[in-house]
Amino acid sequence: NLESAATARHIHEHADVANRIQIVIDQTDRVIPRLSKQFNVDSFDFIFIDHHKEAYLSDFKLLENVGLIKHGTMIVADNIIYPGASDYVNYVRNNLYYTSTFHESTLEYDKNIRDGVEVSIQQ
């Protein structure tokens, strides 16, 4: 959304990296297929997934299908326990192309709620 993009833009400027980052505001199912051609992206070394939990798996598979995940790509998926992304977790943990490790933590705003990230590397 526009408000989140404005916040991100401010952070990028403060960190003096705004000239190296382009913010794209759109739905992931429309953006991911365009990344290669529109932004000259061959693949990613690192992917951080932290959006609508029900879209983790479909967006991940879309990244695979368009070839943006390569050997050695590290994928970090946040909030896999709460609110959870069990279909995504089952997919990467049971896929021979990935090694995955769960790193437990708690929610940043409630230390009583168990959560964590799943770190996967494409083999």
C-alpha positions as CSV (number, residue, x, y, z in Angstrom):
1,N,0.0,0.0,0.0
2,L,1.0,3.6,-0.5
3,E,1.6,4.3,3.3
4,S,3.9,1.3,3.7
5,A,5.8,2.3,0.5
6,A,6.2,5.9,1.9
7,T,7.6,4.5,5.1
8,A,10.0,2.2,3.2
9,R,11.1,5.0,1.0
10,H,11.9,7.1,4.1
11,I,13.9,4.3,5.6
12,H,15.9,3.7,2.4
13,E,16.7,7.4,2.2
14,H,17.8,7.4,5.9
15,A,20.0,4.4,5.2
16,D,21.4,6.1,2.0
17,V,20.4,3.2,-0.2
18,A,17.4,4.8,-2.0
19,N,19.4,5.1,-5.2
20,R,19.7,1.3,-5.3
21,I,16.2,0.3,-4.5
22,Q,13.0,0.5,-6.5
23,I,9.7,0.2,-4.7
24,V,7.0,-1.6,-6.7
25,I,3.4,-1.3,-5.6
26,D,1.3,-4.0,-7.1
27,Q,0.0,-7.5,-6.5
28,T,2.7,-10.2,-6.3
29,D,1.1,-12.3,-9.0
30,R,1.4,-9.4,-11.4
31,V,4.8,-8.3,-10.4
32,I,6.8,-11.6,-10.1
33,P,6.3,-12.6,-13.8
34,R,7.5,-9.1,-14.9
35,L,10.6,-8.9,-12.7
36,S,13.0,-10.5,-15.2
37,K,12.1,-8.4,-18.2
38,Q,11.0,-5.1,-16.6
39,F,13.8,-4.8,-14.0
40,N,16.5,-7.0,-15.6
41,V,16.5,-9.5,-12.8
42,D,17.9,-13.0,-13.6
43,S,17.5,-14.5,-10.1
44,F,17.7,-13.7,-6.5
45,D,20.4,-14.5,-3.9
46,F,18.1,-13.7,-1.0
47,I,14.3,-13.6,-0.7
48,F,12.4,-12.5,2.4
49,I,8.8,-13.5,2.6
50,D,6.6,-11.5,5.0
51,H,3.2,-10.7,3.6
52,H,-0.2,-12.4,3.4
53,K,0.5,-15.9,4.8
54,E,-2.1,-17.6,2.6
55,A,0.0,-16.4,-0.4
56,Y,3.4,-17.6,0.7
57,L,3.2,-20.9,-1.2
58,S,1.6,-19.6,-4.4
59,D,4.1,-16.7,-4.6
60,F,7.0,-19.0,-3.8
61,K,5.9,-21.4,-6.6
62,L,5.6,-18.5,-9.0
63,L,9.1,-17.4,-8.2
64,E,10.2,-20.9,-8.9
65,N,8.2,-21.2,-12.2
66,V,9.7,-17.9,-13.6
67,G,13.2,-19.0,-12.7
68,L,14.0,-16.4,-10.1
69,I,15.2,-19.0,-7.5
70,K,18.6,-20.6,-8.3
71,H,21.1,-22.9,-6.7
72,G,22.1,-21.2,-3.4
73,T,19.2,-18.8,-3.2
74,M,18.3,-18.3,0.5
75,I,14.6,-17.8,1.3
76,V,13.5,-16.6,4.8
77,A,9.8,-16.9,5.5
78,D,8.6,-15.0,8.6
79,N,5.7,-15.8,10.9
80,I,5.4,-19.4,10.0
81,I,3.9,-20.4,13.3
82,Y,1.7,-17.4,14.1
83,P,-0.4,-16.7,12.2
84,G,1.2,-19.5,10.2
85,A,1.9,-20.7,6.7
86,S,1.7,-24.5,7.1
87,D,1.3,-25.3,3.4
88,Y,4.4,-23.3,2.6
89,V,6.4,-25.0,5.4
90,N,5.3,-28.5,4.3
91,Y,6.3,-27.7,0.7
92,V,9.8,-26.5,1.4
93,R,10.5,-29.1,4.1
94,N,9.4,-32.0,1.9
95,N,11.0,-30.8,-1.3
96,L,14.3,-32.4,-2.3
97,Y,15.5,-29.1,-3.9
98,Y,15.6,-27.3,-0.6
99,T,17.2,-27.7,2.8
100,S,15.2,-25.9,5.5
101,T,15.7,-25.0,9.1
102,F,13.2,-23.6,11.6
103,H,14.5,-20.8,13.8
104,E,12.1,-20.3,16.8
105,S,11.4,-16.9,18.2
106,T,8.4,-15.0,19.5
107,L,6.2,-12.3,18.1
108,E,7.9,-8.9,18.1
109,Y,4.9,-7.4,19.9
110,D,4.0,-10.2,22.2
111,K,6.8,-12.3,23.7
112,N,4.3,-14.9,25.0
113,I,3.3,-16.0,21.4
114,R,5.6,-18.6,19.8
115,D,6.6,-17.9,16.3
116,G,9.6,-18.3,14.0
117,V,11.2,-18.1,10.6
118,E,11.9,-20.9,8.1
119,V,15.2,-20.5,6.3
120,S,15.5,-22.5,3.1
121,I,18.3,-22.8,0.7
122,Q,17.8,-24.1,-2.9
123,Q,20.2,-27.0,-3.5
